[in-house]
Amino acid sequence: MEGIASELAKYLVECLKQTSSSSRLLVGIAGVPASGKSSLAKLVVEKTNAIINSASTDISVRDTPHPTAILVGLDGWHLTRAQLDGFPDPKLAHDKRGAHWTFDGISYVAFTRLLRQDLTPLTPIILAPSFDHAVKDPTPEAVSIHPYHRIVVIEGLYTILSIDPWSEGAKLLDERWFLHVDLKEAKIRLVKRHVVTGVAKDLEEAIWRAEENDGPNGEFIMANMLDPTRIIESTDDPVFTLP
């Protein structure tokens, strides 16, 4: 995805030139599970910062030595395993972890509202959670968004969802990008990833998770998202190709 990431980074830099110095540019990257959201978002942020901090003479987008763009992952708003234990049906909640109702959507929307504050040197630092895959739970206040972070890229399944409470956060975004991938291809990638990362203990469980959890989540997203401002085709990733 190097090529498309470079194009998108150039586009964001041009958008930033048209954005008031007192505002942030907010970008949401959504897609079905295994569409490549995380990889694309990381590349876009890296390439955007590289362009802005290059030898450009356009001082309207050149920044301090600090990075201008920052990446935030929606996975940080997963409900903890302890919170899932408190559901009326804890087994169902754990089995369906990753569905929109297993996230703290209200807190995520509150975060997006904070990003819309006017920027001044005295604007408070905004803290966002991350997700620790080793402990399989969120890490609170793991990401710091400073006033110099003019571009915030948020990647995750439900960043452009059209239902409450998610829709309010989606409408606050300047850009809503949807990374498209064929659902059959997504399933192949998911099965491989679940085995490689240890999410599933074996191939059988990986297939079950892809069919019973990730697949329905993907279909739900596609049926309940706000109109994207851009649709991006996900390219093949050999990492997720089954032998």
Summary of the structure (lengths in Angstrom):
residues: 243
radius of gyration: 18.2
end to end distance: 21.6
largest distance: 59.0
contacts: 752
relative contact order: 0.20
helix: 44%
strand: 19%
